[in-house]
Amino acid sequence: MGSVIPSELRFTRTERVTMGQPAADALLDQAQAMNCRKVFLIASSTLREKTEEISKIEKALGSRHAGTFSGIAPHAPRADVLAATEAARDAGADLIVSIGGGSATDAAKIVSLLVKHDVRTVEDFEPLRTYVSEEGEVINPITVGPDIPVICVPTTLSGGEFNALSGCTDEGTQHKQAYEHRDMAPVMVVLDPAITMHTPAWLWLSTGVRSVDHAIETLSSDKSNDFADGLAESALKLLVEGLPRVKADPNDLEARLKCQIGAWQSMISIIGGVPMGASHAIGHILGGTCDVPHGHCSCVMAPYVLQWNAEYDDSRQHRTLAILGNTHPTAAQALDAFIRGLGMPRTLGEVGVDQAQFRQIAEYTLLDIWGRTNPRPVRTAEDVMQILNLAA
């Protein structure tokens, strides 16, 4: 008779997700329902400057539109997030909306937190960030969450819009750091495939692989459960179908929405508390320290982490291999082929990371919130170096 291992999933404040509704209509409807009269937008610079999407949303909101901020650099540097915070504070925002990729999403959630804690300088970020103690314990100092609600309109597939966790980079140390509180999660997420038509193909596909990585690291985790695994399996199936379809036909809105729903499903287990592994931990450092685009981090690292884990225990990788089509002897090889088929980079050299940087990456990885939760234990910088050398 099998034994039962106790587990749980925790959820956030997200109350509503729309799928396929135009973003402008969905945002106006929610702002009216919440009686928000000063809606502040944090938008992608490209969407604001090169398309009509942001102006359409501003016009739809009408007198409820309190201001728009754009210019959050990749990986959300503290200085940019602080500038957005000052703008939101000056506007008297009672609702913050992100429209764009992961950096805009992260910024919006952190801005709401910084307004609550009256943060006025980049140094004031420090007491709020999550950190890892010398003993490897993750410490989250935030006990009071934000008041201003957030809505996210994602245009990429990294999935952070569903998470209470956000990343922000300390430019001084070049370290991307975490901020987390249940109430940082958006009250609403708008999945509008039409607005993603403006997203560059490489960005759409690479962030899609980021969500593939969420699903695979859930399926690989020895701290997962049947509920989480089921969601991850469904997410992986949607992404494995949807991403090649969008690559073949960028106008396939049905495939785009499948990808968006897959990204959502891939995040539910993370939000609920299933920890990710070494691919995500290393990826956070590659982004904040080496300026590698978010999605490319997973394109490079995910198959090598599967390979490294399989040497220890490959018993949880059979489901991943099956969804990828059982086309190769191992899950790592099948994932490598899938990512290459999307035209994405597969080595650290291809994304501009030199071996001279490996030691710093390895040491910073041990400070990441998921640096010690890989199914094959990561205990030292030398363990991380092994993975990095595979990916060189």
KOLDOTI-869980 format. One record per residue (C-alpha): x negated, y, z negated; residue number from 1. Coordinates in nm, 2 decimals. Example, Ala and Ser with C-alpha at 12.3 -4.5 7.8 and 13.67 -1.06 7.14 Angstrom:
<recs>
+--------+--------+--------+-----+
|      x |      y |      z | pos |
+--------+--------+--------+-----+
|  -1.23 |  -0.45 |  -0.78 |   1 |
|  -1.37 |  -0.11 |  -0.71 |   2 |
+--------+--------+--------+-----+
</recs>
This chain:
<recs>
+--------+--------+--------+-----+
|      x |      y |      z | pos |
+--------+--------+--------+-----+
|   0.00 |   0.00 |   0.00 |   1 |
|  -0.14 |   0.34 |   0.10 |   2 |
|  -0.20 |   0.61 |  -0.16 |   3 |
|  -0.06 |   0.97 |  -0.14 |   4 |
|  -0.31 |   1.26 |  -0.16 |   5 |
|  -0.14 |   1.57 |  -0.29 |   6 |
|  -0.15 |   1.87 |  -0.06 |   7 |
|   0.04 |   2.19 |   0.01 |   8 |
|   0.09 |   2.47 |   0.27 |   9 |
|   0.14 |   2.83 |   0.17 |  10 |
|   0.31 |   3.09 |   0.39 |  11 |
|   0.30 |   3.46 |   0.44 |  12 |
|   0.54 |   3.75 |   0.48 |  13 |
|   0.60 |   3.70 |   0.86 |  14 |
|   0.98 |   3.69 |   0.90 |  15 |
|   1.03 |   3.71 |   1.28 |  16 |
|   0.86 |   3.60 |   1.60 |  17 |
|   1.01 |   3.70 |   1.94 |  18 |
|   0.92 |   3.50 |   2.25 |  19 |
|   0.96 |   3.64 |   2.60 |  20 |
|   1.13 |   3.97 |   2.50 |  21 |
|   0.97 |   4.29 |   2.63 |  22 |
|   0.75 |   4.44 |   2.37 |  23 |
|   0.91 |   4.79 |   2.38 |  24 |
|   1.26 |   4.65 |   2.32 |  25 |
|   1.15 |   4.42 |   2.04 |  26 |
|   0.96 |   4.70 |   1.86 |  27 |
|   1.24 |   4.95 |   1.88 |  28 |
|   1.49 |   4.68 |   1.75 |  29 |
|   1.27 |   4.60 |   1.46 |  30 |
|   1.19 |   4.96 |   1.37 |  31 |
|   1.56 |   5.04 |   1.37 |  32 |
|   1.64 |   4.73 |   1.16 |  33 |
|   1.37 |   4.83 |   0.90 |  34 |
|   1.47 |   5.20 |   0.92 |  35 |
|   1.11 |   5.30 |   0.99 |  36 |
|   1.08 |   5.65 |   1.12 |  37 |
|   0.70 |   5.70 |   1.15 |  38 |
|   0.57 |   5.41 |   1.37 |  39 |
|   0.19 |   5.43 |   1.42 |  40 |
|   0.04 |   5.24 |   1.71 |  41 |
|  -0.32 |   5.09 |   1.71 |  42 |
|  -0.36 |   5.01 |   2.08 |  43 |
|  -0.62 |   4.86 |   2.31 |  44 |
|  -0.81 |   5.14 |   2.49 |  45 |
|  -0.77 |   4.96 |   2.82 |  46 |
|  -0.39 |   4.92 |   2.78 |  47 |
|  -0.36 |   5.29 |   2.68 |  48 |
|  -0.59 |   5.44 |   2.94 |  49 |
|  -0.53 |   5.21 |   3.24 |  50 |
|  -0.17 |   5.09 |   3.22 |  51 |
|   0.17 |   5.23 |   3.14 |  52 |
|   0.24 |   4.97 |   2.87 |  53 |
|   0.16 |   5.19 |   2.57 |  54 |
|   0.34 |   5.50 |   2.71 |  55 |
|   0.65 |   5.27 |   2.77 |  56 |
|   0.64 |   5.17 |   2.40 |  57 |
|   0.59 |   5.53 |   2.29 |  58 |
|   0.89 |   5.64 |   2.50 |  59 |
|   1.11 |   5.36 |   2.37 |  60 |
|   1.03 |   5.45 |   2.01 |  61 |
|   1.12 |   5.81 |   2.08 |  62 |
|   1.12 |   6.03 |   1.77 |  63 |
|   1.01 |   5.73 |   1.56 |  64 |
|   0.67 |   5.74 |   1.73 |  65 |
|   0.43 |   5.90 |   1.48 |  66 |
|   0.10 |   5.86 |   1.66 |  67 |
|  -0.13 |   5.63 |   1.86 |  68 |
|  -0.49 |   5.54 |   1.79 |  69 |
|  -0.72 |   5.35 |   2.03 |  70 |
|  -1.09 |   5.28 |   2.03 |  71 |
|  -1.14 |   4.99 |   1.79 |  72 |
|  -1.47 |   4.83 |   1.91 |  73 |
|  -1.51 |   4.45 |   1.92 |  74 |
|  -1.53 |   4.28 |   1.58 |  75 |
|  -1.36 |   4.59 |   1.42 |  76 |
|  -1.66 |   4.79 |   1.28 |  77 |
|  -1.59 |   4.96 |   0.95 |  78 |
|  -1.63 |   5.31 |   1.09 |  79 |
|  -1.36 |   5.25 |   1.36 |  80 |
|  -1.12 |   5.09 |   1.11 |  81 |
|  -1.18 |   5.39 |   0.87 |  82 |
|  -1.10 |   5.63 |   1.15 |  83 |
|  -0.78 |   5.45 |   1.23 |  84 |
|  -0.69 |   5.45 |   0.86 |  85 |
|  -0.74 |   5.83 |   0.84 |  86 |
|  -0.52 |   5.88 |   1.14 |  87 |
|  -0.24 |   5.65 |   1.00 |  88 |
|  -0.26 |   5.83 |   0.67 |  89 |
|  -0.24 |   6.17 |   0.83 |  90 |
|   0.06 |   6.05 |   1.04 |  91 |
|   0.25 |   5.94 |   0.72 |  92 |
|   0.29 |   5.59 |   0.88 |  93 |
|   0.57 |   5.37 |   0.75 |  94 |
|   0.51 |   5.10 |   1.01 |  95 |
|   0.18 |   5.01 |   1.18 |  96 |
|   0.19 |   4.82 |   1.51 |  97 |
|  -0.11 |   4.67 |   1.69 |  98 |
|  -0.10 |   4.62 |   2.06 |  99 |
|  -0.40 |   4.44 |   2.20 | 100 |
|  -0.66 |   4.18 |   2.12 | 101 |
|  -0.81 |   4.05 |   1.80 | 102 |
|  -1.00 |   4.36 |   1.70 | 103 |
|  -0.69 |   4.58 |   1.72 | 104 |
|  -0.49 |   4.31 |   1.53 | 105 |
|  -0.75 |   4.29 |   1.26 | 106 |
|  -0.78 |   4.66 |   1.23 | 107 |
|  -0.41 |   4.72 |   1.19 | 108 |
|  -0.38 |   4.47 |   0.90 | 109 |
|  -0.69 |   4.62 |   0.73 | 110 |
|  -0.57 |   4.98 |   0.78 | 111 |
|  -0.25 |   4.90 |   0.58 | 112 |
|  -0.47 |   4.76 |   0.30 | 113 |
|  -0.70 |   5.06 |   0.30 | 114 |
|  -0.42 |   5.31 |   0.29 | 115 |
|  -0.28 |   5.13 |  -0.02 | 116 |
|  -0.63 |   5.14 |  -0.19 | 117 |
|  -0.70 |   5.50 |  -0.09 | 118 |
|  -1.02 |   5.40 |   0.09 | 119 |
|  -1.20 |   5.71 |   0.22 | 120 |
|  -1.55 |   5.60 |   0.30 | 121 |
|  -1.71 |   5.28 |   0.46 | 122 |
|  -1.87 |   5.21 |   0.12 | 123 |
|  -1.52 |   5.19 |  -0.04 | 124 |
|  -1.46 |   4.87 |   0.17 | 125 |
|  -1.70 |   4.68 |  -0.04 | 126 |
|  -1.49 |   4.60 |  -0.35 | 127 |
|  -1.21 |   4.47 |  -0.13 | 128 |
|  -1.40 |   4.21 |   0.08 | 129 |
|  -1.39 |   3.84 |   0.03 | 130 |
|  -1.73 |   3.69 |  -0.05 | 131 |
|  -1.90 |   3.36 |  -0.13 | 132 |
|  -2.08 |   3.32 |  -0.47 | 133 |
|  -2.42 |   3.15 |  -0.50 | 134 |
|  -2.24 |   2.84 |  -0.61 | 135 |
|  -2.04 |   2.84 |  -0.28 | 136 |
|  -1.71 |   2.95 |  -0.43 | 137 |
|  -1.50 |   3.18 |  -0.22 | 138 |
|  -1.40 |   3.50 |  -0.42 | 139 |
|  -1.11 |   3.72 |  -0.30 | 140 |
|  -1.10 |   4.03 |  -0.52 | 141 |
|  -0.78 |   4.17 |  -0.38 | 142 |
|  -0.49 |   4.14 |  -0.62 | 143 |
|  -0.27 |   4.43 |  -0.49 | 144 |
|  -0.16 |   4.40 |  -0.13 | 145 |
|  -0.05 |   4.67 |   0.12 | 146 |
|   0.29 |   4.85 |   0.12 | 147 |
|   0.31 |   4.95 |   0.49 | 148 |
|   0.44 |   4.67 |   0.70 | 149 |
|   0.26 |   4.56 |   1.02 | 150 |
|   0.38 |   4.43 |   1.35 | 151 |
|   0.15 |   4.26 |   1.60 | 152 |
|   0.18 |   4.25 |   1.98 | 153 |
|  -0.11 |   4.02 |   2.08 | 154 |
|  -0.25 |   4.03 |   2.43 | 155 |
|  -0.51 |   3.75 |   2.38 | 156 |
|  -0.49 |   3.41 |   2.23 | 157 |
|  -0.72 |   3.41 |   1.93 | 158 |
|  -0.41 |   3.38 |   1.70 | 159 |
|  -0.52 |   3.62 |   1.43 | 160 |
|  -0.19 |   3.81 |   1.46 | 161 |
|  -0.03 |   3.54 |   1.24 | 162 |
|  -0.29 |   3.54 |   0.97 | 163 |
|  -0.31 |   3.72 |   0.64 | 164 |
|  -0.69 |   3.71 |   0.69 | 165 |
|  -0.87 |   3.98 |   0.89 | 166 |
|  -1.23 |   4.04 |   0.98 | 167 |
|  -1.42 |   4.37 |   0.98 | 168 |
|  -1.79 |   4.42 |   1.05 | 169 |
|  -2.03 |   4.60 |   0.81 | 170 |
|  -2.25 |   4.78 |   1.07 | 171 |
|  -2.53 |   4.81 |   0.81 | 172 |
|  -2.58 |   4.44 |   0.76 | 173 |
|  -2.42 |   4.33 |   1.10 | 174 |
|  -2.21 |   4.09 |   0.90 | 175 |
|  -1.85 |   4.03 |   0.98 | 176 |
|  -1.66 |   4.00 |   0.66 | 177 |
|  -1.32 |   3.89 |   0.55 | 178 |
|  -1.02 |   4.07 |   0.39 | 179 |
|  -0.72 |   3.87 |   0.28 | 180 |
|  -0.39 |   3.92 |   0.10 | 181 |
|  -0.06 |   3.75 |   0.17 | 182 |
|   0.11 |   4.09 |   0.25 | 183 |
|  -0.15 |   4.17 |   0.51 | 184 |
|   0.03 |   3.93 |   0.75 | 185 |
|   0.26 |   4.11 |   0.99 | 186 |
|   0.64 |   4.11 |   0.92 | 187 |
|   0.68 |   4.04 |   1.29 | 188 |
|   0.49 |   3.91 |   1.59 | 189 |
|   0.60 |   3.99 |   1.95 | 190 |
|   0.50 |   3.73 |   2.21 | 191 |
|   0.55 |   3.91 |   2.53 | 192 |
|   0.38 |   3.72 |   2.82 | 193 |
|   0.44 |   4.00 |   3.06 | 194 |
|   0.22 |   4.25 |   2.87 | 195 |
|  -0.07 |   3.99 |   2.88 | 196 |
|  -0.09 |   4.02 |   3.26 | 197 |
|  -0.33 |   4.30 |   3.21 | 198 |
|  -0.57 |   4.09 |   3.00 | 199 |
|  -0.89 |   4.00 |   3.19 | 200 |
|  -0.89 |   3.63 |   3.29 | 201 |
|  -1.21 |   3.55 |   3.10 | 202 |
|  -1.07 |   3.70 |   2.78 | 203 |
|  -0.74 |   3.52 |   2.81 | 204 |
|  -0.90 |   3.18 |   2.88 | 205 |
|  -1.18 |   3.22 |   2.62 | 206 |
|  -0.95 |   3.32 |   2.34 | 207 |
|  -0.73 |   3.04 |   2.44 | 208 |
|  -1.03 |   2.81 |   2.37 | 209 |
|  -1.04 |   2.98 |   2.03 | 210 |
|  -0.70 |   2.85 |   1.96 | 211 |
|  -0.79 |   2.51 |   2.09 | 212 |
|  -1.07 |   2.53 |   1.83 | 213 |
|  -0.82 |   2.60 |   1.56 | 214 |
|  -0.62 |   2.29 |   1.65 | 215 |
|  -0.93 |   2.07 |   1.68 | 216 |
|  -1.08 |   2.18 |   1.35 | 217 |
|  -0.74 |   2.11 |   1.19 | 218 |
|  -0.73 |   1.76 |   1.34 | 219 |
|  -1.09 |   1.71 |   1.23 | 220 |
|  -1.05 |   1.83 |   0.87 | 221 |
|  -1.05 |   1.59 |   0.59 | 222 |
|  -0.84 |   1.84 |   0.40 | 223 |
|  -0.55 |   1.84 |   0.65 | 224 |
|  -0.22 |   1.65 |   0.62 | 225 |
|   0.04 |   1.50 |   0.85 | 226 |
|   0.24 |   1.82 |   0.88 | 227 |
|  -0.06 |   2.03 |   0.97 | 228 |
|  -0.19 |   1.76 |   1.21 | 229 |
|   0.14 |   1.75 |   1.39 | 230 |
|   0.14 |   2.12 |   1.45 | 231 |
|  -0.22 |   2.11 |   1.56 | 232 |
|  -0.15 |   1.83 |   1.81 | 233 |
|   0.14 |   2.01 |   1.96 | 234 |
|  -0.06 |   2.33 |   1.98 | 235 |
|  -0.34 |   2.15 |   2.16 | 236 |
|  -0.10 |   1.99 |   2.41 | 237 |
|   0.05 |   2.33 |   2.50 | 238 |
|  -0.29 |   2.49 |   2.54 | 239 |
|  -0.44 |   2.20 |   2.74 | 240 |
|  -0.14 |   2.24 |   2.98 | 241 |
|  -0.11 |   2.62 |   2.98 | 242 |
|  -0.47 |   2.74 |   3.01 | 243 |
|  -0.55 |   2.56 |   3.34 | 244 |
|  -0.21 |   2.67 |   3.48 | 245 |
|  -0.28 |   3.03 |   3.41 | 246 |
|  -0.63 |   3.00 |   3.56 | 247 |
|  -0.47 |   2.86 |   3.87 | 248 |
|  -0.19 |   3.12 |   3.88 | 249 |
|  -0.22 |   3.43 |   3.66 | 250 |
|   0.14 |   3.52 |   3.74 | 251 |
|   0.27 |   3.20 |   3.57 | 252 |
|   0.46 |   3.36 |   3.28 | 253 |
|   0.59 |   3.03 |   3.16 | 254 |
|   0.24 |   2.90 |   3.12 | 255 |
|   0.13 |   3.22 |   2.95 | 256 |
|   0.41 |   3.18 |   2.69 | 257 |
|   0.32 |   2.81 |   2.64 | 258 |
|  -0.03 |   2.94 |   2.56 | 259 |
|   0.10 |   3.20 |   2.32 | 260 |
|   0.32 |   2.94 |   2.14 | 261 |
|   0.03 |   2.70 |   2.12 | 262 |
|  -0.19 |   2.98 |   1.97 | 263 |
|   0.09 |   3.04 |   1.71 | 264 |
|   0.12 |   2.67 |   1.62 | 265 |
|  -0.26 |   2.64 |   1.59 | 266 |
|  -0.26 |   2.91 |   1.33 | 267 |
|   0.02 |   2.78 |   1.10 | 268 |
|  -0.21 |   2.52 |   0.93 | 269 |
|  -0.49 |   2.77 |   0.88 | 270 |
|  -0.24 |   3.02 |   0.72 | 271 |
|  -0.11 |   2.74 |   0.50 | 272 |
|  -0.45 |   2.67 |   0.37 | 273 |
|  -0.62 |   2.40 |   0.58 | 274 |
|  -0.98 |   2.52 |   0.60 | 275 |
|  -1.17 |   2.54 |   0.93 | 276 |
|  -1.51 |   2.40 |   0.98 | 277 |
|  -1.86 |   2.49 |   1.12 | 278 |
|  -1.74 |   2.61 |   1.46 | 279 |
|  -1.54 |   2.89 |   1.30 | 280 |
|  -1.80 |   2.97 |   1.04 | 281 |
|  -2.08 |   3.00 |   1.29 | 282 |
|  -1.84 |   3.18 |   1.53 | 283 |
|  -1.78 |   3.45 |   1.27 | 284 |
|  -2.15 |   3.52 |   1.25 | 285 |
|  -2.21 |   3.50 |   1.63 | 286 |
|  -1.94 |   3.77 |   1.67 | 287 |
|  -2.03 |   4.01 |   1.39 | 288 |
|  -2.41 |   3.97 |   1.40 | 289 |
|  -2.48 |   3.88 |   1.77 | 290 |
|  -2.19 |   4.06 |   1.93 | 291 |
|  -2.06 |   3.75 |   2.11 | 292 |
|  -1.70 |   3.79 |   2.22 | 293 |
|  -1.46 |   3.61 |   1.99 | 294 |
|  -1.34 |   3.34 |   2.23 | 295 |
|  -1.69 |   3.27 |   2.37 | 296 |
|  -1.80 |   3.17 |   2.02 | 297 |
|  -1.56 |   2.87 |   2.03 | 298 |
|  -1.64 |   2.80 |   2.40 | 299 |
|  -2.00 |   2.74 |   2.30 | 300 |
|  -1.98 |   2.60 |   1.95 | 301 |
|  -1.67 |   2.38 |   1.93 | 302 |
|  -1.80 |   2.08 |   2.13 | 303 |
|  -2.14 |   2.08 |   1.96 | 304 |
|  -1.97 |   2.08 |   1.62 | 305 |
|  -1.76 |   1.79 |   1.72 | 306 |
|  -2.07 |   1.61 |   1.83 | 307 |
|  -2.25 |   1.68 |   1.50 | 308 |
|  -1.95 |   1.57 |   1.30 | 309 |
|  -1.91 |   1.25 |   1.50 | 310 |
|  -2.26 |   1.14 |   1.39 | 311 |
|  -2.11 |   1.14 |   1.03 | 312 |
|  -1.75 |   1.03 |   1.09 | 313 |
|  -1.56 |   1.03 |   1.42 | 314 |
|  -1.25 |   0.86 |   1.28 | 315 |
|  -1.04 |   1.18 |   1.31 | 316 |
|  -1.15 |   1.27 |   1.66 | 317 |
|  -0.94 |   1.01 |   1.85 | 318 |
|  -0.63 |   1.23 |   1.86 | 319 |
|  -0.83 |   1.51 |   2.01 | 320 |
|  -0.97 |   1.28 |   2.27 | 321 |
|  -0.63 |   1.14 |   2.36 | 322 |
|  -0.48 |   1.49 |   2.41 | 323 |
|  -0.77 |   1.59 |   2.63 | 324 |
|  -0.69 |   1.29 |   2.84 | 325 |
|  -0.93 |   1.01 |   2.73 | 326 |
|  -1.14 |   1.11 |   3.03 | 327 |
|  -1.47 |   1.08 |   2.85 | 328 |
|  -1.63 |   0.85 |   2.59 | 329 |
|  -1.62 |   1.11 |   2.31 | 330 |
|  -1.41 |   1.41 |   2.21 | 331 |
|  -1.71 |   1.63 |   2.23 | 332 |
|  -1.77 |   1.54 |   2.59 | 333 |
|  -1.40 |   1.57 |   2.69 | 334 |
|  -1.39 |   1.92 |   2.53 | 335 |
|  -1.71 |   2.02 |   2.70 | 336 |
|  -1.55 |   1.92 |   3.04 | 337 |
|  -1.23 |   2.11 |   2.96 | 338 |
|  -1.41 |   2.43 |   2.87 | 339 |
|  -1.64 |   2.41 |   3.17 | 340 |
|  -1.33 |   2.35 |   3.39 | 341 |
|  -1.20 |   2.69 |   3.27 | 342 |
|  -1.53 |   2.85 |   3.38 | 343 |
|  -1.64 |   2.94 |   3.03 | 344 |
|  -2.00 |   2.95 |   2.89 | 345 |
|  -2.12 |   2.65 |   2.71 | 346 |
|  -2.46 |   2.74 |   2.55 | 347 |
|  -2.59 |   3.01 |   2.32 | 348 |
|  -2.83 |   3.12 |   2.58 | 349 |
|  -2.55 |   3.19 |   2.82 | 350 |
|  -2.39 |   3.43 |   2.57 | 351 |
|  -2.72 |   3.61 |   2.50 | 352 |
|  -2.82 |   3.45 |   2.16 | 353 |
|  -3.19 |   3.39 |   2.13 | 354 |
|  -3.34 |   3.12 |   1.92 | 355 |
|  -3.52 |   3.39 |   1.72 | 356 |
|  -3.18 |   3.47 |   1.58 | 357 |
|  -3.09 |   3.12 |   1.47 | 358 |
|  -3.23 |   3.15 |   1.11 | 359 |
|  -3.03 |   3.46 |   1.03 | 360 |
|  -2.72 |   3.30 |   1.18 | 361 |
|  -2.77 |   2.99 |   0.98 | 362 |
|  -2.82 |   3.18 |   0.65 | 363 |
|  -2.51 |   3.40 |   0.71 | 364 |
|  -2.30 |   3.10 |   0.80 | 365 |
|  -2.35 |   2.97 |   0.44 | 366 |
|  -2.19 |   3.30 |   0.32 | 367 |
|  -1.88 |   3.25 |   0.54 | 368 |
|  -1.55 |   3.15 |   0.38 | 369 |
|  -1.56 |   2.83 |   0.59 | 370 |
|  -1.93 |   2.77 |   0.57 | 371 |
|  -1.89 |   2.48 |   0.32 | 372 |
|  -1.56 |   2.32 |   0.44 | 373 |
|  -1.68 |   2.13 |   0.74 | 374 |
|  -1.58 |   1.76 |   0.74 | 375 |
|  -1.95 |   1.67 |   0.76 | 376 |
|  -2.09 |   1.86 |   0.47 | 377 |
|  -2.29 |   2.18 |   0.55 | 378 |
|  -2.51 |   2.23 |   0.24 | 379 |
|  -2.82 |   2.42 |   0.37 | 380 |
|  -2.93 |   2.65 |   0.65 | 381 |
|  -3.11 |   2.35 |   0.80 | 382 |
|  -2.78 |   2.18 |   0.86 | 383 |
|  -2.66 |   2.48 |   1.05 | 384 |
|  -2.99 |   2.49 |   1.24 | 385 |
|  -2.92 |   2.14 |   1.36 | 386 |
|  -2.59 |   2.25 |   1.52 | 387 |
|  -2.75 |   2.57 |   1.67 | 388 |
|  -3.03 |   2.37 |   1.83 | 389 |
|  -2.77 |   2.14 |   1.99 | 390 |
|  -2.61 |   2.45 |   2.14 | 391 |
|  -2.93 |   2.63 |   2.25 | 392 |
+--------+--------+--------+-----+
</recs>
